[in-house]
Amino acid sequence: MSSRLFQTAIHQMRDAVGRTLGVIDENGIIIACSELTKIGESKQRIREELSYSSDSVVYEGYTYRFINASGKSDSIAFVEGDDSHASRMAELVSIFLGNMKSLYDEKYDKASFIKSIILDNILPSDIYIKSNELHFNNDDRRVVLVIKFRQGTELPPYEMLGSVLTPTDTDYIINISEQDVVIVRELEKDTDLQKIESYARELLEKVQTSHGERALVGISSTVDNLKDLARAYKEARIALEVGKVFDIEKPVMSYENLGIGRLIYQLPTTLCEIFLQEVFKKGSLESLDRETLMTVQSFFENNLNVSETSRKLFVHRNTLVYRLEKIRKLTGLDLREFDHAVTFKVALMVKKYLSNKPTKF
């Protein structure tokens, strides 16, 4: 358990106890104290004295007592005073910190177990055994979110998320790298993708409001078995990568909504290149200017409706028809025909995919 968490607890108890109190770690060093100047002092002798006592030890005006957590007595709590009140306070503090440490250790063990699953560092046969040991409900619905931050943030992304999230017993924040943090979230039965995406957007808003940082979120499909978290993690990573290629302005990307982009992402680049060569005449796609491509995009967005597209673009209908004819002459594809439009749309996505060449996981 980190000294920071011990220090937070000590700070919260300081006024209630009304005396100096603190924690000594397994090396005999004060790691948390209401009197900050004492942090770092060595108290190795106290450990030796307590090892011969089953209760508490009074030494130089302080009462010391082991903190028992998960059957282990590694750390020591101390309270100023050598009277009966100090003894009672030391006992209460040690019990409180012991319970807190036990919960923290259990949470840490569970988070480490989840991390092993998503990174494929545990055998499938061991997942069931370990989940029983840690009292996991193996069949609960869960979703994996990968949050990607920019490089060189002032505060580590893991700490940023920890500061804005409300701790729960069923959600796990896992540090993956300097840029990536994973959240494994347990879902209620009625939770749909819309609610998950809303949660992700609210999370990004909190991070930006509290720390001024922007991030991207990839969301997996939901899984109902712990062993499937590894697949869900890969899906969330794919959502990020495919989203960067095809929806670069979208901060929250869901694997289930990737559509045809997910299919293109899984194709070999050589096959994509052959497809472009077969569909278009050499250089025909590159010969289309920006204005023409924007026209095509608007035409697709308006369901191949010439009148609606010309209205949205503020151009005369004949101007739009002229541009579509220009595309037909260059590529041989008449976008007013559904099959040709589908081919052109897929080709544009394939071209964009090849230009970005995302890293696959």
Contacts in CASP RR format, 6 or more apart in sequence:
PFRMAT RR
TARGET T0000
AUTHOR 0000-0000-0000
METHOD contacts of the structure
MODEL  1
MSSRLFQTAIHQMRDAVGRTLGVIDENGIIIACSELTKIGESKQRIREEL
SYSSDSVVYEGYTYRFINASGKSDSIAFVEGDDSHASRMAELVSIFLGNM
KSLYDEKYDKASFIKSIILDNILPSDIYIKSNELHFNNDDRRVVLVIKFR
QGTELPPYEMLGSVLTPTDTDYIINISEQDVVIVRELEKDTDLQKIESYA
RELLEKVQTSHGERALVGISSTVDNLKDLARAYKEARIALEVGKVFDIEK
PVMSYENLGIGRLIYQLPTTLCEIFLQEVFKKGSLESLDRETLMTVQSFF
ENNLNVSETSRKLFVHRNTLVYRLEKIRKLTGLDLREFDHAVTFKVALMV
KKYLSNKPTKF
1 69 0 8 1.000
1 75 0 8 1.000
1 100 0 8 1.000
1 101 0 8 1.000
1 104 0 8 1.000
1 105 0 8 1.000
3 23 0 8 1.000
3 25 0 8 1.000
3 31 0 8 1.000
3 32 0 8 1.000
5 100 0 8 1.000
5 104 0 8 1.000
6 22 0 8 1.000
6 23 0 8 1.000
6 31 0 8 1.000
6 32 0 8 1.000
6 75 0 8 1.000
6 97 0 8 1.000
7 31 0 8 1.000
7 32 0 8 1.000
7 33 0 8 1.000
7 39 0 8 1.000
9 32 0 8 1.000
9 96 0 8 1.000
9 97 0 8 1.000
9 100 0 8 1.000
10 21 0 8 1.000
10 22 0 8 1.000
10 23 0 8 1.000
10 32 0 8 1.000
10 33 0 8 1.000
10 34 0 8 1.000
11 34 0 8 1.000
13 21 0 8 1.000
13 34 0 8 1.000
13 93 0 8 1.000
13 96 0 8 1.000
14 21 0 8 1.000
14 34 0 8 1.000
17 34 0 8 1.000
17 79 0 8 1.000
17 89 0 8 1.000
17 93 0 8 1.000
19 79 0 8 1.000
19 80 0 8 1.000
19 81 0 8 1.000
19 86 0 8 1.000
19 89 0 8 1.000
20 33 0 8 1.000
20 34 0 8 1.000
20 35 0 8 1.000
20 38 0 8 1.000
20 62 0 8 1.000
20 79 0 8 1.000
20 80 0 8 1.000
21 33 0 8 1.000
21 34 0 8 1.000
21 77 0 8 1.000
21 78 0 8 1.000
21 79 0 8 1.000
21 80 0 8 1.000
21 89 0 8 1.000
21 93 0 8 1.000
22 30 0 8 1.000
22 32 0 8 1.000
22 33 0 8 1.000
22 34 0 8 1.000
22 38 0 8 1.000
22 77 0 8 1.000
22 78 0 8 1.000
22 79 0 8 1.000
22 93 0 8 1.000
23 30 0 8 1.000
23 31 0 8 1.000
23 32 0 8 1.000
23 33 0 8 1.000
23 67 0 8 1.000
23 75 0 8 1.000
23 76 0 8 1.000
23 77 0 8 1.000
23 78 0 8 1.000
23 97 0 8 1.000
24 30 0 8 1.000
24 31 0 8 1.000
24 43 0 8 1.000
24 46 0 8 1.000
24 47 0 8 1.000
24 64 0 8 1.000
24 75 0 8 1.000
24 76 0 8 1.000
24 77 0 8 1.000
24 78 0 8 1.000
25 31 0 8 1.000
25 74 0 8 1.000
25 75 0 8 1.000
26 74 0 8 1.000
26 75 0 8 1.000
27 44 0 8 1.000
28 42 0 8 1.000
28 43 0 8 1.000
28 44 0 8 1.000
28 46 0 8 1.000
28 47 0 8 1.000
28 76 0 8 1.000
29 40 0 8 1.000
29 41 0 8 1.000
29 42 0 8 1.000
29 43 0 8 1.000
30 38 0 8 1.000
30 39 0 8 1.000
30 40 0 8 1.000
30 41 0 8 1.000
30 42 0 8 1.000
30 43 0 8 1.000
31 39 0 8 1.000
31 40 0 8 1.000
32 39 0 8 1.000
33 39 0 8 1.000
43 76 0 8 1.000
45 59 0 8 1.000
46 57 0 8 1.000
46 59 0 8 1.000
46 64 0 8 1.000
46 76 0 8 1.000
46 78 0 8 1.000
47 76 0 8 1.000
49 57 0 8 1.000
49 59 0 8 1.000
49 64 0 8 1.000
50 56 0 8 1.000
50 57 0 8 1.000
50 64 0 8 1.000
50 65 0 8 1.000
50 66 0 8 1.000
50 76 0 8 1.000
55 65 0 8 1.000
56 63 0 8 1.000
56 64 0 8 1.000
56 65 0 8 1.000
56 87 0 8 1.000
56 90 0 8 1.000
56 91 0 8 1.000
57 63 0 8 1.000
57 64 0 8 1.000
57 65 0 8 1.000
58 64 0 8 1.000
58 81 0 8 1.000
58 82 0 8 1.000
58 86 0 8 1.000
58 87 0 8 1.000
61 80 0 8 1.000
61 81 0 8 1.000
61 82 0 8 1.000
62 78 0 8 1.000
62 79 0 8 1.000
62 80 0 8 1.000
62 81 0 8 1.000
62 82 0 8 1.000
62 86 0 8 1.000
63 78 0 8 1.000
63 79 0 8 1.000
63 81 0 8 1.000
63 82 0 8 1.000
63 86 0 8 1.000
63 87 0 8 1.000
63 89 0 8 1.000
63 90 0 8 1.000
64 76 0 8 1.000
64 77 0 8 1.000
64 78 0 8 1.000
64 90 0 8 1.000
65 76 0 8 1.000
65 77 0 8 1.000
65 78 0 8 1.000
65 90 0 8 1.000
65 91 0 8 1.000
65 93 0 8 1.000
65 94 0 8 1.000
66 73 0 8 1.000
66 75 0 8 1.000
66 76 0 8 1.000
66 77 0 8 1.000
66 94 0 8 1.000
67 73 0 8 1.000
67 74 0 8 1.000
67 75 0 8 1.000
67 76 0 8 1.000
67 77 0 8 1.000
67 94 0 8 1.000
67 97 0 8 1.000
67 98 0 8 1.000
67 101 0 8 1.000
68 94 0 8 1.000
68 98 0 8 1.000
69 75 0 8 1.000
69 97 0 8 1.000
69 98 0 8 1.000
69 99 0 8 1.000
69 101 0 8 1.000
69 102 0 8 1.000
69 105 0 8 1.000
70 101 0 8 1.000
70 102 0 8 1.000
70 105 0 8 1.000
70 106 0 8 1.000
75 97 0 8 1.000
75 101 0 8 1.000
77 90 0 8 1.000
77 93 0 8 1.000
77 94 0 8 1.000
77 97 0 8 1.000
78 90 0 8 1.000
79 86 0 8 1.000
79 89 0 8 1.000
79 90 0 8 1.000
79 93 0 8 1.000
80 86 0 8 1.000
106 134 0 8 1.000
107 169 0 8 1.000
107 172 0 8 1.000
109 134 0 8 1.000
110 134 0 8 1.000
110 136 0 8 1.000
110 172 0 8 1.000
111 172 0 8 1.000
111 173 0 8 1.000
111 174 0 8 1.000
113 122 0 8 1.000
113 130 0 8 1.000
113 131 0 8 1.000
113 134 0 8 1.000
113 136 0 8 1.000
114 172 0 8 1.000
114 174 0 8 1.000
114 184 0 8 1.000
114 229 0 8 1.000
115 121 0 8 1.000
115 174 0 8 1.000
115 182 0 8 1.000
116 122 0 8 1.000
117 127 0 8 1.000
117 226 0 8 1.000
117 227 0 8 1.000
117 229 0 8 1.000
117 230 0 8 1.000
118 144 0 8 1.000
118 174 0 8 1.000
118 182 0 8 1.000
118 184 0 8 1.000
118 229 0 8 1.000
118 230 0 8 1.000
118 232 0 8 1.000
118 233 0 8 1.000
119 230 0 8 1.000
119 233 0 8 1.000
120 230 0 8 1.000
122 130 0 8 1.000
124 227 0 8 1.000
127 226 0 8 1.000
127 227 0 8 1.000
128 138 0 8 1.000
131 138 0 8 1.000
131 226 0 8 1.000
136 226 0 8 1.000
138 225 0 8 1.000
138 226 0 8 1.000
139 224 0 8 1.000
139 225 0 8 1.000
140 170 0 8 1.000
140 186 0 8 1.000
140 187 0 8 1.000
140 224 0 8 1.000
141 186 0 8 1.000
141 187 0 8 1.000
141 188 0 8 1.000
141 189 0 8 1.000
141 191 0 8 1.000
141 222 0 8 1.000
141 223 0 8 1.000
141 224 0 8 1.000
142 184 0 8 1.000
142 185 0 8 1.000
142 186 0 8 1.000
142 187 0 8 1.000
142 222 0 8 1.000
142 223 0 8 1.000
142 224 0 8 1.000
142 226 0 8 1.000
142 229 0 8 1.000
142 232 0 8 1.000
143 184 0 8 1.000
143 185 0 8 1.000
143 187 0 8 1.000
143 196 0 8 1.000
143 219 0 8 1.000
143 220 0 8 1.000
143 221 0 8 1.000
143 222 0 8 1.000
143 223 0 8 1.000
143 232 0 8 1.000
144 182 0 8 1.000
144 183 0 8 1.000
144 184 0 8 1.000
144 185 0 8 1.000
144 219 0 8 1.000
144 220 0 8 1.000
144 223 0 8 1.000
144 229 0 8 1.000
144 232 0 8 1.000
144 233 0 8 1.000
144 235 0 8 1.000
144 236 0 8 1.000
145 182 0 8 1.000
145 183 0 8 1.000
145 184 0 8 1.000
145 185 0 8 1.000
145 196 0 8 1.000
145 200 0 8 1.000
145 217 0 8 1.000
145 218 0 8 1.000
145 219 0 8 1.000
145 220 0 8 1.000
145 236 0 8 1.000
146 176 0 8 1.000
146 180 0 8 1.000
146 181 0 8 1.000
146 182 0 8 1.000
146 217 0 8 1.000
146 218 0 8 1.000
146 233 0 8 1.000
146 236 0 8 1.000
146 237 0 8 1.000
146 239 0 8 1.000
146 240 0 8 1.000
147 157 0 8 1.000
147 161 0 8 1.000
147 180 0 8 1.000
147 181 0 8 1.000
147 182 0 8 1.000
147 183 0 8 1.000
147 203 0 8 1.000
147 215 0 8 1.000
147 216 0 8 1.000
147 217 0 8 1.000
147 218 0 8 1.000
148 179 0 8 1.000
148 180 0 8 1.000
148 215 0 8 1.000
148 216 0 8 1.000
148 217 0 8 1.000
148 218 0 8 1.000
148 240 0 8 1.000
149 157 0 8 1.000
149 160 0 8 1.000
149 179 0 8 1.000
149 180 0 8 1.000
149 181 0 8 1.000
149 213 0 8 1.000
149 215 0 8 1.000
150 179 0 8 1.000
150 213 0 8 1.000
150 214 0 8 1.000
150 215 0 8 1.000
151 178 0 8 1.000
151 179 0 8 1.000
152 178 0 8 1.000
153 160 0 8 1.000
153 211 0 8 1.000
153 213 0 8 1.000
154 211 0 8 1.000
155 211 0 8 1.000
155 213 0 8 1.000
156 175 0 8 1.000
156 178 0 8 1.000
157 175 0 8 1.000
157 178 0 8 1.000
157 179 0 8 1.000
157 180 0 8 1.000
157 181 0 8 1.000
157 213 0 8 1.000
157 215 0 8 1.000
158 173 0 8 1.000
158 175 0 8 1.000
158 181 0 8 1.000
160 207 0 8 1.000
160 210 0 8 1.000
160 211 0 8 1.000
160 213 0 8 1.000
161 173 0 8 1.000
161 181 0 8 1.000
161 183 0 8 1.000
161 203 0 8 1.000
161 207 0 8 1.000
162 173 0 8 1.000
163 210 0 8 1.000
163 211 0 8 1.000
164 203 0 8 1.000
164 206 0 8 1.000
164 207 0 8 1.000
164 210 0 8 1.000
164 211 0 8 1.000
165 171 0 8 1.000
165 173 0 8 1.000
165 183 0 8 1.000
165 203 0 8 1.000
170 185 0 8 1.000
170 186 0 8 1.000
171 183 0 8 1.000
171 184 0 8 1.000
171 185 0 8 1.000
171 186 0 8 1.000
172 183 0 8 1.000
172 184 0 8 1.000
173 181 0 8 1.000
173 182 0 8 1.000
173 183 0 8 1.000
174 181 0 8 1.000
174 182 0 8 1.000
174 183 0 8 1.000
174 184 0 8 1.000
175 181 0 8 1.000
176 182 0 8 1.000
182 233 0 8 1.000
182 236 0 8 1.000
184 229 0 8 1.000
185 196 0 8 1.000
185 199 0 8 1.000
187 196 0 8 1.000
187 222 0 8 1.000
193 219 0 8 1.000
193 254 0 8 1.000
193 256 0 8 1.000
193 257 0 8 1.000
196 219 0 8 1.000
196 254 0 8 1.000
197 219 0 8 1.000
197 252 0 8 1.000
197 254 0 8 1.000
200 217 0 8 1.000
200 218 0 8 1.000
200 219 0 8 1.000
200 252 0 8 1.000
201 251 0 8 1.000
201 252 0 8 1.000
203 217 0 8 1.000
204 214 0 8 1.000
204 215 0 8 1.000
204 217 0 8 1.000
204 251 0 8 1.000
204 252 0 8 1.000
207 213 0 8 1.000
207 214 0 8 1.000
207 215 0 8 1.000
208 214 0 8 1.000
214 251 0 8 1.000
215 251 0 8 1.000
216 240 0 8 1.000
216 244 0 8 1.000
216 251 0 8 1.000
216 252 0 8 1.000
216 253 0 8 1.000
217 240 0 8 1.000
217 251 0 8 1.000
217 252 0 8 1.000
217 253 0 8 1.000
218 236 0 8 1.000
218 237 0 8 1.000
218 239 0 8 1.000
218 240 0 8 1.000
218 252 0 8 1.000
218 253 0 8 1.000
218 254 0 8 1.000
218 255 0 8 1.000
219 236 0 8 1.000
219 239 0 8 1.000
219 252 0 8 1.000
219 253 0 8 1.000
219 254 0 8 1.000
219 255 0 8 1.000
220 231 0 8 1.000
220 232 0 8 1.000
220 233 0 8 1.000
220 235 0 8 1.000
220 236 0 8 1.000
220 239 0 8 1.000
220 255 0 8 1.000
221 232 0 8 1.000
221 235 0 8 1.000
221 255 0 8 1.000
221 256 0 8 1.000
222 232 0 8 1.000
223 229 0 8 1.000
223 231 0 8 1.000
223 232 0 8 1.000
234 361 0 8 1.000
235 255 0 8 1.000
236 255 0 8 1.000
237 361 0 8 1.000
238 255 0 8 1.000
238 258 0 8 1.000
238 262 0 8 1.000
238 265 0 8 1.000
238 360 0 8 1.000
238 361 0 8 1.000
239 253 0 8 1.000
239 254 0 8 1.000
239 255 0 8 1.000
239 258 0 8 1.000
240 253 0 8 1.000
241 265 0 8 1.000
241 358 0 8 1.000
241 359 0 8 1.000
241 360 0 8 1.000
241 361 0 8 1.000
242 253 0 8 1.000
242 258 0 8 1.000
242 261 0 8 1.000
242 262 0 8 1.000
242 265 0 8 1.000
242 358 0 8 1.000
243 250 0 8 1.000
243 253 0 8 1.000
243 258 0 8 1.000
244 356 0 8 1.000
244 358 0 8 1.000
245 261 0 8 1.000
245 265 0 8 1.000
245 352 0 8 1.000
245 353 0 8 1.000
245 356 0 8 1.000
245 358 0 8 1.000
246 258 0 8 1.000
246 261 0 8 1.000
246 349 0 8 1.000
246 352 0 8 1.000
246 353 0 8 1.000
247 253 0 8 1.000
255 262 0 8 1.000
258 265 0 8 1.000
260 346 0 8 1.000
260 349 0 8 1.000
261 349 0 8 1.000
261 353 0 8 1.000
264 272 0 8 1.000
264 346 0 8 1.000
264 349 0 8 1.000
264 350 0 8 1.000
264 353 0 8 1.000
265 353 0 8 1.000
265 358 0 8 1.000
265 360 0 8 1.000
267 350 0 8 1.000
269 354 0 8 1.000
269 357 0 8 1.000
272 350 0 8 1.000
272 353 0 8 1.000
272 354 0 8 1.000
273 354 0 8 1.000
275 347 0 8 1.000
275 350 0 8 1.000
276 285 0 8 1.000
276 347 0 8 1.000
276 350 0 8 1.000
276 351 0 8 1.000
276 354 0 8 1.000
279 331 0 8 1.000
279 333 0 8 1.000
279 343 0 8 1.000
279 347 0 8 1.000
280 331 0 8 1.000
280 347 0 8 1.000
281 330 0 8 1.000
281 331 0 8 1.000
281 332 0 8 1.000
284 330 0 8 1.000
284 331 0 8 1.000
284 332 0 8 1.000
285 331 0 8 1.000
285 347 0 8 1.000
285 351 0 8 1.000
287 330 0 8 1.000
288 296 0 8 1.000
288 327 0 8 1.000
288 330 0 8 1.000
291 323 0 8 1.000
292 323 0 8 1.000
292 326 0 8 1.000
292 327 0 8 1.000
293 348 0 8 1.000
295 309 0 8 1.000
295 313 0 8 1.000
295 320 0 8 1.000
295 323 0 8 1.000
295 324 0 8 1.000
296 327 0 8 1.000
296 335 0 8 1.000
296 344 0 8 1.000
296 348 0 8 1.000
298 309 0 8 1.000
298 312 0 8 1.000
298 313 0 8 1.000
299 306 0 8 1.000
299 309 0 8 1.000
299 320 0 8 1.000
299 324 0 8 1.000
299 335 0 8 1.000
299 341 0 8 1.000
300 341 0 8 1.000
300 345 0 8 1.000
301 312 0 8 1.000
302 308 0 8 1.000
302 309 0 8 1.000
302 312 0 8 1.000
304 335 0 8 1.000
304 336 0 8 1.000
304 338 0 8 1.000
304 341 0 8 1.000
306 317 0 8 1.000
306 320 0 8 1.000
306 321 0 8 1.000
306 324 0 8 1.000
306 336 0 8 1.000
307 317 0 8 1.000
309 320 0 8 1.000
310 316 0 8 1.000
310 317 0 8 1.000
310 319 0 8 1.000
310 320 0 8 1.000
313 320 0 8 1.000
324 334 0 8 1.000
324 335 0 8 1.000
324 336 0 8 1.000
327 333 0 8 1.000
327 335 0 8 1.000
327 344 0 8 1.000
328 334 0 8 1.000
328 335 0 8 1.000
331 344 0 8 1.000
332 340 0 8 1.000
333 340 0 8 1.000
333 341 0 8 1.000
333 343 0 8 1.000
333 344 0 8 1.000
334 340 0 8 1.000
335 341 0 8 1.000
335 344 0 8 1.000
END
